Amino acid sequence: MDVLDLYVLLGNILDNAMESVKQLSDESERIVEARLYRDRNMIRMVFRNRYIGELRFKSGLPVSTKIQDGNHGFGMQSIQNIVEKYSGANTIDTDNGIFLLKIMIHKIIFLT
């Protein structure tokens, strides 16, 4: 995996999660959970955060809640593209104010 792809992947995931929890009025709920596991030649990533409001989806991806000025809404698509580039899979679940993103990527070798 190209290190730049890893930076873009993690950067977009964490940026989206932090933007989401900033909207929570209860500061004690402003938690972003990130877990990364290596299993032989696979890496599994699990990201969880709370959110408020209602999420809308288009083509299986959440639609940006930011003001649409042409500079937003590409993060989740970038995540999807990188996961697919490395023959991976991802799932997004939302339940009771919890956003859960799971990613599995096969044959991880980091290229510098």
C-alpha positions in Angstrom: 0.0 0.0 0.0 1.3 3.4 -0.9 1.9 5.4 2.2 0.1 8.4 0.6 -3.0 6.2 0.2 -2.8 5.3 3.9 -2.5 9.0 4.8 -5.5 9.9 2.6 -7.6 7.0 3.9 -6.9 7.7 7.6 -7.0 11.4 7.2 -10.5 11.4 5.6 -11.9 8.9 8.1 -10.6 10.8 11.1 -11.6 14.2 9.7 -15.2 13.0 9.0 -15.4 11.5 12.5 -14.1 14.6 14.2 -16.4 16.9 12.2 -19.3 14.7 13.4 -18.5 14.6 17.1 -17.9 18.4 17.2 -21.7 18.7 16.6 -22.5 16.9 19.9 -23.5 19.2 22.7 -22.4 16.7 25.4 -18.6 16.9 25.4 -18.4 13.5 27.1 -19.8 11.9 24.0 -17.2 13.4 21.7 -15.2 10.2 21.3 -13.7 8.8 18.1 -12.7 5.2 18.4 -10.2 3.7 15.9 -9.0 0.1 16.0 -6.6 -1.4 13.6 -5.7 -5.0 13.5 -3.2 -7.0 11.4 -4.2 -10.6 10.7 -1.6 -12.3 8.6 -1.7 -10.5 5.3 -4.8 -8.5 6.0 -5.5 -5.3 7.9 -8.9 -4.7 9.6 -9.9 -1.2 10.6 -12.9 -0.3 12.8 -13.9 3.3 13.3 -16.8 4.4 15.5 -18.2 7.7 16.5 -21.5 9.3 17.6 -23.5 11.6 15.4 -26.6 13.7 15.6 -29.3 14.2 13.0 -30.2 12.0 10.2 -27.7 10.6 7.7 -28.6 10.4 4.1 -27.0 7.9 1.7 -26.4 7.9 -2.0 -24.9 4.9 -3.8 -24.2 3.3 -0.4 -22.1 6.3 0.9 -23.2 9.0 3.4 -23.9 12.3 1.8 -21.9 15.2 3.2 -23.7 17.3 5.8 -21.4 20.3 5.1 -22.6 23.2 3.1 -22.3 22.2 -0.5 -19.9 24.7 -2.1 -18.1 22.3 -4.4 -15.3 21.5 -1.9 -17.0 18.9 0.2 -18.4 15.4 -0.2 -15.3 13.7 -1.6 -14.0 12.1 1.6 -16.1 9.0 1.7 -15.7 8.5 -2.1 -11.9 8.8 -1.6 -12.1 6.2 1.2 -14.1 3.9 -1.0 -11.7 4.3 -4.0 -8.6 3.5 -1.8 -10.3 0.4 -0.3 -11.2 -0.9 -3.8 -7.8 -0.1 -5.1 -6.3 -2.6 -2.7 -9.0 -5.2 -3.3 -10.6 -4.5 0.1 -14.1 -4.2 1.3 -15.9 -1.8 3.7 -19.2 -1.6 5.4 -21.0 1.4 7.0 -23.6 0.9 9.7 -25.6 3.5 11.5 -27.7 2.7 14.5 -29.0 4.7 17.4 -26.7 7.7 16.8 -23.5 5.5 16.3 -21.6 5.6 13.0 -19.6 2.5 12.4 -17.1 2.0 9.5 -15.4 -1.3 9.0 -12.6 -1.8 6.4 -10.7 -5.0 5.5 -7.8 -4.8 3.0 -5.9 -7.8 1.8 -2.2 -8.3 1.1 -0.9 -5.2 2.9 2.6 -4.3 2.0 3.6 -0.7 2.7 5.5 1.1 0.0 7.6 4.1 0.9 
